[in-house]
Amino acid sequence: MKDKFITIIHMLIFILAATSCLWLNIKFLAIGLALYWLQILIFDSCVLSIAQFKNKDTVFMGIYINKLMRKLKLKEWTIKQKKTFMRVIEPLIILSLAILFQIVLKWPTLI
């Protein structure tokens, strides 16, 4: 039951983070990214991933990325590729989209 609860919380946080460029002011988004990277620096992984998988090498969304790669008959990502995507590329994409929507297109945010 505990693992299922952690999985649901993990997915909810991922969805909120992935869509934050649409509803969260860029200043708060930058603070959230800084806290995320600080967590990575301190724990060398996401604390929810450590709690869920009991190790620092399993990347939550990496599991789903590799399932998608298998369905598309593409080469699965290595642990290093998954970590690079989740720690660097994905946050930069979210930040770039926030800049596009909020600064360039003047998209109003909820928070």
ZIRACOR-V988786 format. One record per run of one state. SS is the DSSP state (H for helix, E for strand, - for the rest). FROM is the first residue (numbers start at 0). TO is the last residue. If there is no record, write none. Layout:
ss=SS from=FROM to=TO
ss=SS from=FROM to=TO
This chain:
ss=- from=0 to=0
ss=H from=1 to=22
ss=- from=23 to=24
ss=H from=25 to=42
ss=- from=43 to=45
ss=H from=46 to=52
ss=- from=53 to=58
ss=H from=59 to=70
ss=- from=71 to=77
ss=H from=78 to=103
ss=- from=104 to=110
